[in-house]
Amino acid sequence: MIFSTTQKASQVMGGVDILSPTGLTILTIGILFTVGLPLTMILRGKKD
């Protein structure tokens, strides 16, 4: 499949400002899931 980009396709059509409260909330949740959850699973692990 061939993809081509144009001026309009490369513009961001929406989104959330990262420094807004909503953006910071999304960022925090993302960090918790990508770092905190695996770290918790490794540290607690399966107890034999």
VOGU-362669 format. One record per residue (C-alpha): residue in three letters; x negated, y, z negated. Coordinates in steps of 0.001 Angstrom, whole numbers, m for minus. Each point is the difference from the previous one (the first is absolute). Layout:
<nodes>
<ALA; <X; Y; Z>> ...
</nodes>
This chain:
<nodes>
<MET; <0; 0; 0>> <ILE; <m1365; 3412; 929>> <PHE; <466; 2933; m2348>> <SER; <m411; 3565; 1095>> <THR; <75; 3041; m2224>> <THR; <1310; 3376; 962>> <GLN; <m24; 3343; m1756>> <LYS; <3477; m610; m1410>> <ALA; <m702; m3569; m1081>> <SER; <m3086; 1030; m1948>> <GLN; <1863; 2629; m2025>> <VAL; <1344; m1006; m3386>> <MET; <3785; 44; 164>> <GLY; <616; 29; m3743>> <GLY; <m1501; m1268; m3183>> <VAL; <m674; 1142; m3511>> <ASP; <m2572; 2537; m1139>> <ILE; <m2504; m1930; m2117>> <LEU; <m222; 2750; m2633>> <SER; <3761; 180; m538>> <PRO; <1518; m1870; m2962>> <THR; <1472; m2581; 2374>> <GLY; <m3344; m509; 1715>> <LEU; <m1828; m409; m3289>> <THR; <2616; m2501; m1169>> <ILE; <m373; m2076; 3172>> <LEU; <m3790; 156; m298>> <THR; <89; m1084; m3651>> <ILE; <2308; m2929; 713>> <GLY; <m2231; m1049; 2893>> <ILE; <m3130; 76; m2145>> <LEU; <1711; m1951; m2781>> <PHE; <1066; m2753; 2384>> <THR; <m3254; m237; 1953>> <VAL; <m2356; 174; m2983>> <GLY; <1963; m590; m3191>> <LEU; <2019; m3036; 977>> <PRO; <m2890; m2100; 1368>> <LEU; <m2208; 1054; m2929>> <THR; <2699; m1052; m2454>> <MET; <365; m3356; 1737>> <ILE; <m3761; m583; m80>> <LEU; <m427; 985; m3655>> <ARG; <2992; m1890; m1356>> <GLY; <m252; m2845; 2461>> <LYS; <1266; m3518; m530>> <LYS; <m521; m1208; m3537>> <ASP; <m828; m3691; m264>> 
</nodes>
